[in-house]
Amino acid sequence: NVYQVREEEERQGEGARELKRREEEVEEREREQELQAKAEEASREELRTKLREVEEKAAALHHHKAALDHREAAVEQDQAHVQRLQALITRDLDALQRHSSARAINAPPPSQAASPSKHFPPNQPATRGSGGRVVSGKGKG
């Protein structure tokens, strides 16, 4: 009887120890799960932060690309304007060159070219005209 009581007490003691051990295991698992949940939340928060940073950088890059596209369009417009101006200058230079060539071809030989003597005959003194300028070949005005 005494042995039975002692065996029963030992079994109850073992059962209590087993129960306590299981409770500690459960508590340990709960702590691990809490730590894992906190770590996962921290990881998610870090990922959200990185995602925000990436989105901000993407928005900035998009803005810069739009500005570059705008500048590129302005450069293309400027280049087209320069080409138009070059074409006009070339046209004007060609016309001027043709005009100069035509004048040279149609000009009288140097012996027939207008000489100062035609404008100012050598025997007539220069006199002052009505405007106070020196005029040759005219009487007093």
Secondary structure as the mmCIF struct_conf table of DSSP 4:
data_model
#
loop_
_struct_conf.conf_type_id
_struct_conf.id
_struct_conf.beg_label_comp_id
_struct_conf.beg_label_asym_id
_struct_conf.beg_label_seq_id
_struct_conf.end_label_comp_id
_struct_conf.end_label_asym_id
_struct_conf.end_label_seq_id
HELX_RH_AL_P HELX_RH_AL_P1 VAL A 2 ASN A 106
BEND BEND1 ALA A 107 ALA A 107
HELX_LH_PP_P HELX_LH_PP_P1 PRO A 108 PRO A 109
HELX_RH_3T_P HELX_RH_3T_P1 PRO A 110 GLN A 112
BEND BEND2 ALA A 113 ALA A 113
HELX_RH_AL_P HELX_RH_AL_P2 PRO A 116 HIS A 119
BEND BEND3 PHE A 120 PHE A 120
TURN_TY1_P TURN_TY1_P1 PRO A 122 ASN A 123
BEND BEND4 GLN A 124 GLN A 124
STRN STRN1 ALA A 126 ARG A 128
TURN_TY1_P TURN_TY1_P2 SER A 130 GLY A 131
BEND BEND5 GLY A 132 ARG A 133
STRN STRN2 VAL A 134 SER A 136
BEND BEND6 GLY A 137 GLY A 137
#
